Amino acid sequence: MGIDFKLKDFAYPVALVRLRRAFERNQALSADELSDQQWRRFVRIATHAYQNVPYYQKLFDSSGFAPSRFVSRADASALPYLTKSILSRSFAELSAKSAHRYRCAELRTSGTTGGQVRFLVDKSSNVLEFAYYWRFWGWHGYRLGDRVAELSAESFVPLEKHRACLFKSSRSTNRVLVNSLLLSRDNAREYVALFKRLRPKFLKGLPSNLYVFALLCRDLGEVGISFRAVFSQGENLSSRQRRLIEEVFSTPVYDSYGHLERTVAISQCPHQRYHVHTDYGFTEFVKPDQDVQLPLELSPSRAVFEIVSSSLHNLAMPLLRYKTGDLAIVDAEQKSCPCGRAFPLVHAIIGRETDIVITPDKRAVTALYVALDGIFGLDAAQIVQESLDTLVVRVVHGATERSRVQQEVVRAIQAFTGTGMRVIVRGCSLEEIQAGSGGKFRSLVSHVDPLSLLS
């Protein structure tokens, strides 16, 4: 779940305080009370969608089944799934009438599960996002105004313009953005000095960024940096990554899952168990379209499901029964959590993975797929690092303006890696990308050992 907390987008104090208080009260509700509350809100947003969104007006009318006739949660399954391809081609119809009234903005995904889509987020969903993070981080000791450091790439592109910029800070939010594009053995001591000087209470970032930073600190013998908590998000957090990060920084890692579309939020409590935030979105776990092969067998009490989720707050573009393409391992029987919260539990999130790109000058670049956000005409892309100085970008795009798309891909990638990285663009189909990845879309594949960063 990516979010850039700019005050102008979240400066709705009355709405924020109201939702914050509701979120705090919800933590004391029973499982049945949470379920009933979530269902009522789902019916409310579905009714809004039927009355204000052309796509859902046609969908409900063609089925002869209006939200006013919903009785139980099982009725939600009468709605067809909303896929990324439908969202991509039906953007206008999925926008609420007079969407601008909700102070909305257009965002785009990076296409990490096979296709780039655009959508609207509004005032309500911005307030939701702030209140959610406030609660999740608060589980681990965060108080509004505490200093948080975030390893970030997007705020420091193009790289050539920001090579001398190690960090940016905001006095109003006490947030420090640390340039992850410069992570290298040569620069490691500068990062260590920065963290020792600024002493943030919390550290946030992609698991791959956090892992690389921990790896460099351990290699230098710098184990004197610690935090009250480390927050990971945006990629799968492997057990190997978790162990190293916790060992080096002497603090627990708390992982979370979500996405820009803001229909689902899942995060770890102080006991490191994943809770589904039922007041954030309406989340369902459905059987995947294809069998999923895991490296380890599951116990008989666990199964793999696809995450399907619905907006509960976004009035400008409510997404109902949205197929995320991400997967979760869920226990057949819900158990209580020692933390005392009744939010539903999942065992693990397994739907996202990424690799680290090592540049010729031995920097570690993670989440490089976001470099391709916003390239018009690009449907999907896969980045493959074949050698230390060569990236092959396999792109899926329309027949028109092929040369322009390819030039923009090279320029966007080198804004992150620097011009020392050779970028080769090759056109292909989405099926070819999936076939080369064992039937599963992977946005980035590296054949270079990340430990080469230390050599």
Buried (B, 14 or more C-beta within 10 A) or exposed (E): BBBEBEEEBBEBEEBBEEBBEEBEEBBEBEBEEBBEBBBEBBBEBBBBBBBBBBBBBEBBEEEEBBBEEBEEBEBBEEBEBBBBEBBBEEBEBBBBEEBEEBBBEEBBBBBBBBBBBBBBBBBBBBBBBBBBBBBBBBBBEBEEEBBBBBBBBBBBBBBEEBEEBBBBBEEEBBBBBBBBBBBBBEBBEEBBEBBEEEEBBBBBBBBBBBBBBBBBBBBBEBEEBBBBBBBBBBBBBEEEBBEBBBEBBEBBBBBBBBBBBBBBBBBBBBEEBBBBBBBBBBBBBEEBEEEBEEEEEEEEEBBBBBBBBBBBBBBBBBBBBBBBBBBBBBBEEEEEBEBEBBBBBBBBBBBBBBBBBBBBBBBBBBBBBBBBBBBEBBBBBBBBBBEBBBBBBBBBBEEEEBEEBBEBBBBBBBBBBBEEBBBBBEBBEBEBBBEBBEEBBBBBBBEBEBEEBBE
